[in-house]
Amino acid sequence: MTRDIDTRPVLITGGCGFIGCNLADRLAHDGNNVLAFDNLARAGVRENAHWLKSHHGDRVRIAVGDIRDPISVIDAVREARAVLHLAAQVAVTSSVEGPLDDFEINARGTVNILEAVRLHNSDVPFIFASTNKVYGRLISDLQIERSGLRYIPSDPALAGGIAESAPLDFYSPYGCSKGAADQYVRDYSRVFGLRAAVLRMSCIYGPRQFGNEDQGWIAHFVLSALRGEPLTIYGNGYQVRDALFVSDAVEAWIAVLRDIDIARGRIFNLGGGTANSISLLELIGLIERLTGHVVQHGFADWRPGDQPWYVTDIAALSSTVGWTPKVGLERGLAQLQEWLRSRTRSPTDTREAFA
C-alpha cells in the first residue's frame, strides 16, 4: 500500500524576508510546497520573492497579506500542513518610535495566527520566531569586565551563555511585544494543545539579508566596508553578540519542525553559541581582514534595550533535537561578503535595495 504524499504547503509568514526566504528555499529544494505570506513592505523582500519564484516556480506561492488582517490569515492557515511564523516588526528603534504599530504587528498579529490555527487547523505544527531581546539588558555594567576588545561576564556561571531560565526583562516595546507573543504561543500549546514551539533567536546573518543599522547589523557592517561608508557604533564597541549563519538557523527550524512532538510547549534559545561570539570591534577587525577595506566608524550613545553582552546557551535545543551550528564566523562572513559583492556587481542592483 502506497502512502499518500501531503501536498499541502508549509506556510511561512514573513516568507519573503531574510530568514523566511532561506527557509522557503530549503523546504522547496527538499520537495515541499511552500506558501510565503508576506506584506512585501520591507526593503529587499520583493527581490527575495522574485528569487524564490525564479528558483522554484509553482512549488513556492507568494500570498501578499498582513498578519494584522484575521481574514487573510485564516485563508492562509486553513490549507497549511505546518505554520512557521516569522512575520514581524523587527527593529527596537522602530518600536520606540511607534510602539502601537509594534504591538499590533508582533503581539496582536501573532494572536491572530494562533487563533486561526486553533479554530481552523489545530493539529499543524507551529513554530514562532521570538528574540533574545525578551531578556532585556540582562547584565549591568557591574557584572561585566573588559578583556581585550570585548566584554566578558564576571559571573563564571554565564560562561556557557544565557539559558532559557534567564528572567524576562523586556526593556523596550519590541521586547514587550515579542515577549508577549512568545508567552501566548507557549500557553496556546499548554491550554489548547497546539503543537507549538518558540525559538528565541540571537543575531542571524547571511545571504539575502538587506541589513541596516536598525536590523541586520552584521550585513550592514560588511556593506559599509564594501562601499567605504562610515558606520555608527552605539555604545563603545566592546559589546558582545553570538552570530549564527542563516543556513544553520534554517537547520534548527527544520529540526524543531521534524521533532515538534518532542519540542511542543517549549521555548528554546537559538544562536551561534560561545564558539561564535564576537564583539563589535572584533567584528570590524575581521571584516577588514576579509574585505581588504577599512571600516570607518564613529561612536554614539547606547540605545534603549542595547545589551552589553549576550551569548546564547544552545544546550537545550541541541539536546532536544540534535542540532548544532556548523558554519563558523569567518566562513559565514566570507559567504555573506561574496553575496553582497555579487549584488553590487549586478546591473540591476540599486542602492535603495539595501536601505
C-alpha positions as CSV (number, residue, x, y, z in Angstrom):
1,M,0.0,0.0,0.0
2,T,1.5,3.3,-1.0
3,R,1.5,6.2,1.4
4,D,-0.2,9.4,0.2
5,I,2.1,12.4,-0.2
6,D,1.0,15.5,1.7
7,T,0.9,18.2,-0.9
8,R,-0.4,20.9,1.4
9,P,2.1,23.8,1.7
10,V,4.2,24.8,4.6
11,L,3.0,28.3,5.5
12,I,5.8,30.8,6.2
13,T,4.7,34.2,7.5
14,G,7.3,36.7,6.5
15,G,8.3,34.2,3.9
16,C,10.0,36.8,1.7
17,G,12.1,38.2,4.5
18,F,15.7,37.2,5.2
19,I,15.2,34.1,7.3
20,G,11.8,33.3,5.8
21,C,13.0,33.1,2.2
22,N,16.0,31.0,3.2
23,L,13.6,28.6,4.9
24,A,11.3,28.6,1.9
25,D,14.3,27.9,-0.4
26,R,15.4,24.9,1.7
27,L,11.9,23.5,2.1
28,A,11.1,23.8,-1.6
29,H,14.5,22.3,-2.5
30,D,13.6,19.3,-0.4
31,G,10.3,18.8,-2.3
32,N,7.8,20.7,-0.1
33,N,5.2,23.1,-1.4
34,V,5.6,26.5,0.3
35,L,3.2,29.3,0.8
36,A,5.1,32.5,1.6
37,F,2.7,35.0,3.3
38,D,4.2,38.5,3.3
39,N,3.1,42.1,3.0
40,L,6.2,42.9,1.0
41,A,6.7,46.1,2.9
42,R,10.4,45.8,3.9
43,A,13.3,46.7,1.6
44,G,14.6,43.8,-0.4
45,V,11.6,41.4,0.1
46,R,10.3,41.9,-3.4
47,E,13.7,40.9,-4.7
48,N,13.6,37.8,-2.4
49,A,10.1,36.9,-3.7
50,H,11.3,37.1,-7.3
51,W,14.3,35.0,-6.4
52,L,12.2,32.3,-4.8
53,K,9.8,32.2,-7.8
54,S,12.7,32.1,-10.3
55,H,14.3,29.2,-8.5
56,H,11.3,27.1,-7.5
57,G,8.4,28.1,-9.8
58,D,5.0,26.8,-8.7
59,R,6.4,25.0,-5.7
60,V,6.5,28.4,-3.9
61,R,3.4,30.6,-3.9
62,I,3.6,34.2,-2.8
63,A,0.5,35.4,-0.9
64,V,0.5,39.1,-0.3
65,G,-1.2,39.7,3.0
66,D,-0.8,41.2,6.5
67,I,-0.9,39.3,9.8
68,R,-3.0,42.1,11.3
69,D,-5.8,41.0,9.0
70,P,-7.5,38.0,10.6
71,I,-9.4,37.0,7.4
72,S,-6.3,36.7,5.2
73,V,-4.5,34.9,8.0
74,I,-7.4,32.3,8.2
75,D,-7.3,31.8,4.5
76,A,-3.6,31.0,4.6
77,V,-3.7,28.8,7.7
78,R,-6.6,26.7,6.5
79,E,-4.6,25.0,3.8
80,A,-1.3,24.6,5.6
81,R,0.4,21.5,6.9
82,A,2.7,23.5,9.1
83,V,3.0,27.1,10.2
84,L,6.3,28.9,10.6
85,H,5.6,32.3,11.9
86,L,8.4,34.9,11.2
87,A,6.4,38.0,10.1
88,A,7.2,40.8,12.5
89,Q,8.2,44.4,13.1
90,V,11.9,43.6,13.8
91,A,13.7,46.8,15.0
92,V,14.0,48.0,18.5
93,T,14.3,51.6,17.3
94,S,11.1,51.4,15.3
95,S,9.3,50.0,18.3
96,V,10.4,53.1,20.3
97,E,9.2,55.4,17.5
98,G,5.9,53.6,17.0
99,P,5.0,51.3,20.0
100,L,1.4,50.9,18.9
101,D,2.3,49.6,15.5
102,D,4.9,47.4,17.0
103,F,2.3,45.9,19.4
104,E,-0.3,45.4,16.6
105,I,2.1,43.5,14.4
106,N,4.1,41.5,16.9
107,A,1.6,40.7,19.6
108,R,-1.9,41.0,18.0
109,G,-0.6,39.6,14.7
110,T,0.7,36.5,16.5
111,V,-2.6,36.0,18.3
112,N,-4.4,36.3,15.0
113,I,-2.3,33.4,13.7
114,L,-2.7,31.4,16.9
115,E,-6.5,31.8,16.7
116,A,-6.6,30.8,13.1
117,V,-4.6,27.7,13.9
118,R,-6.7,26.9,17.0
119,L,-10.0,27.3,15.2
120,H,-9.3,26.1,11.7
121,N,-6.2,23.8,11.6
122,S,-5.4,22.8,15.2
123,D,-3.2,19.8,14.5
124,V,-0.5,21.5,12.4
125,P,3.0,22.2,13.8
126,F,3.5,25.8,14.7
127,I,6.9,27.4,15.3
128,F,7.3,31.1,16.3
129,A,10.4,33.3,15.8
130,S,11.0,35.2,19.1
131,T,14.1,37.1,20.1
132,N,16.8,37.4,22.7
133,K,15.5,40.9,23.3
134,V,12.9,39.4,25.7
135,Y,15.8,39.2,28.2
136,G,16.3,42.9,28.2
137,R,19.7,44.4,29.1
138,L,20.3,41.3,31.2
139,I,23.7,42.3,32.6
140,S,24.5,45.5,34.4
141,D,27.8,47.3,34.0
142,L,28.9,45.9,37.4
143,Q,28.5,42.4,36.1
144,I,30.9,42.6,33.2
145,E,34.6,43.4,32.7
146,R,36.8,44.2,29.7
147,S,39.1,41.6,28.2
148,G,40.9,42.8,25.1
149,L,38.4,44.2,22.7
150,R,35.3,42.6,24.3
151,Y,33.2,42.4,27.5
152,I,33.1,39.2,29.4
153,P,30.7,38.4,32.3
154,S,32.2,38.5,35.8
155,D,30.0,35.5,36.8
156,P,31.5,32.2,35.7
157,A,28.1,30.7,35.7
158,L,27.5,32.6,32.4
159,A,30.5,31.1,30.7
160,G,28.2,28.8,28.6
161,G,25.9,31.7,27.6
162,I,22.3,32.7,28.5
163,A,19.9,29.8,29.1
164,E,16.1,29.8,28.8
165,S,15.8,30.1,32.6
166,A,17.1,33.7,32.5
167,P,14.4,36.1,33.8
168,L,12.4,38.1,31.2
169,D,13.0,41.8,31.4
170,F,11.8,43.3,28.1
171,Y,13.3,46.8,28.4
172,S,11.8,48.0,25.0
173,P,8.5,48.0,23.3
174,Y,9.9,45.5,20.9
175,G,10.9,43.2,23.7
176,C,7.4,43.6,25.2
177,S,5.6,42.7,22.0
178,K,7.8,39.8,21.1
179,G,7.8,38.6,24.7
180,A,4.0,38.7,25.0
181,A,3.8,36.8,21.7
182,D,6.1,34.0,22.7
183,Q,4.2,33.6,26.0
184,Y,1.0,33.4,24.1
185,V,2.5,30.7,21.8
186,R,3.6,28.6,24.8
187,D,0.3,29.0,26.6
188,Y,-1.8,28.1,23.5
189,S,0.2,24.9,23.5
190,R,-0.4,24.3,27.2
191,V,-4.1,25.3,27.2
192,F,-5.4,24.4,23.8
193,G,-2.9,21.6,22.9
194,L,-1.3,23.2,19.9
195,R,1.8,21.5,18.6
196,A,3.8,24.8,19.1
197,A,7.3,25.8,20.0
198,V,9.2,29.0,20.3
199,L,12.7,29.9,19.1
200,R,14.3,33.0,20.8
201,M,16.8,34.0,18.2
202,S,20.1,35.8,18.5
203,C,21.9,37.5,15.6
204,I,21.3,35.7,12.4
205,Y,23.3,36.7,9.3
206,G,23.9,35.6,5.7
207,P,22.8,35.9,2.1
208,R,19.5,37.6,1.3
209,Q,19.8,39.9,4.3
210,F,19.3,43.6,3.4
211,G,20.9,45.0,6.5
212,N,20.8,48.5,8.0
213,E,21.9,49.8,11.4
214,D,18.5,49.1,12.9
215,Q,18.3,45.5,11.9
216,G,20.7,43.1,10.2
217,W,23.7,44.9,11.6
218,I,26.3,42.3,10.5
219,A,25.3,42.7,6.9
220,H,25.2,46.5,7.5
221,F,28.8,46.4,8.8
222,V,30.0,44.3,5.8
223,L,28.2,46.5,3.3
224,S,29.6,49.7,4.9
225,A,33.1,48.3,4.4
226,L,32.5,47.4,0.7
227,R,31.1,50.8,0.0
228,G,33.7,52.7,2.0
229,E,30.9,54.4,4.0
230,P,31.2,55.2,7.7
231,L,29.1,53.5,10.3
232,T,28.0,54.4,13.8
233,I,28.6,52.1,16.8
234,Y,26.1,52.7,19.5
235,G,28.0,52.2,22.8
236,N,31.7,51.6,22.9
237,G,32.1,48.6,20.6
238,Y,33.0,46.2,23.4
239,Q,29.5,44.7,23.5
240,V,29.4,41.0,22.5
241,R,26.9,39.0,20.5
242,D,26.8,35.5,19.2
243,A,26.2,35.2,15.5
244,L,24.5,32.3,13.7
245,F,24.8,31.8,9.9
246,V,21.4,31.5,8.2
247,S,21.9,28.0,6.9
248,D,22.4,26.8,10.5
249,A,19.3,28.7,11.6
250,V,17.3,27.0,8.9
251,E,18.6,23.6,10.0
252,A,17.5,24.4,13.6
253,W,14.0,25.3,12.4
254,I,13.7,22.2,10.3
255,A,14.9,20.1,13.2
256,V,12.2,21.5,15.5
257,L,9.6,21.0,12.8
258,R,10.7,17.4,12.4
259,D,10.6,16.8,16.2
260,I,7.7,19.1,17.0
261,D,6.0,16.5,19.3
262,I,9.2,16.4,21.4
263,A,9.7,20.2,21.3
264,R,6.0,21.2,21.7
265,G,5.2,23.6,24.5
266,R,8.8,24.5,24.9
267,I,10.9,27.7,24.3
268,F,14.5,27.4,23.0
269,N,17.3,29.9,22.7
270,L,18.8,29.8,19.2
271,G,22.1,31.4,18.3
272,G,25.7,30.7,17.4
273,G,26.8,30.0,21.0
274,T,30.1,30.7,22.7
275,A,32.1,29.4,19.7
276,N,30.6,32.2,17.5
277,S,30.6,35.1,19.9
278,I,32.3,38.4,18.9
279,S,32.4,42.0,19.9
280,L,31.5,44.8,17.5
281,L,35.2,46.0,17.5
282,E,36.4,42.4,16.9
283,L,33.9,42.1,14.0
284,I,35.2,45.2,12.4
285,G,38.7,43.8,12.5
286,L,37.6,40.5,11.0
287,I,35.6,42.3,8.2
288,E,38.7,44.5,7.4
289,R,40.8,41.3,7.0
290,L,38.2,39.6,4.9
291,T,37.4,42.5,2.6
292,G,40.6,44.4,2.5
293,H,38.6,47.6,3.2
294,V,39.0,49.8,6.2
295,V,35.7,50.1,8.2
296,Q,35.3,53.8,9.0
297,H,33.3,54.1,12.3
298,G,32.3,56.6,15.0
299,F,30.5,56.2,18.3
300,A,27.2,57.4,19.7
301,D,25.3,56.9,22.9
302,W,23.8,53.5,23.8
303,R,20.2,53.0,22.6
304,P,17.3,51.7,24.7
305,G,17.4,47.9,25.1
306,D,21.0,47.6,23.9
307,Q,22.7,44.6,25.6
308,P,26.3,44.9,26.6
309,W,26.8,41.1,26.5
310,Y,24.6,38.4,25.1
311,V,25.7,34.9,24.1
312,T,23.3,32.1,23.6
313,D,23.4,28.9,25.6
314,I,22.3,26.4,22.9
315,A,22.4,23.3,25.1
316,A,18.7,22.8,25.4
317,L,18.0,23.0,21.7
318,S,21.0,20.8,20.9
319,S,20.0,18.1,23.4
320,T,16.3,18.1,22.3
321,V,16.6,17.9,18.5
322,G,20.2,17.1,18.0
323,W,21.1,20.4,16.3
324,T,24.5,22.2,16.4
325,P,25.8,25.1,14.3
326,K,28.2,24.1,11.5
327,V,29.4,27.4,9.9
328,G,32.0,29.4,11.8
329,L,32.1,33.2,11.7
330,E,34.9,33.6,9.3
331,R,33.4,31.2,6.7
332,G,29.9,32.7,7.2
333,L,31.2,36.3,6.8
334,A,33.1,35.3,3.6
335,Q,29.8,33.9,2.1
336,L,27.9,37.0,3.1
337,Q,30.6,39.2,1.6
338,E,30.5,37.3,-1.6
339,W,26.7,37.6,-1.9
340,L,26.9,41.3,-1.2
341,R,29.7,41.8,-3.8
342,S,27.7,39.9,-6.4
343,R,24.8,42.2,-5.8
344,T,26.9,45.3,-6.2
345,R,28.3,43.9,-9.5
346,S,24.8,43.2,-10.8
347,P,23.4,45.7,-13.3
348,T,20.0,45.5,-11.7
349,D,21.4,46.5,-8.2
350,T,20.2,49.7,-6.7
351,R,21.4,51.4,-3.5
352,E,17.8,51.6,-2.4
353,A,17.6,47.8,-2.3
354,F,20.0,48.0,0.7
355,A,18.0,50.6,2.6
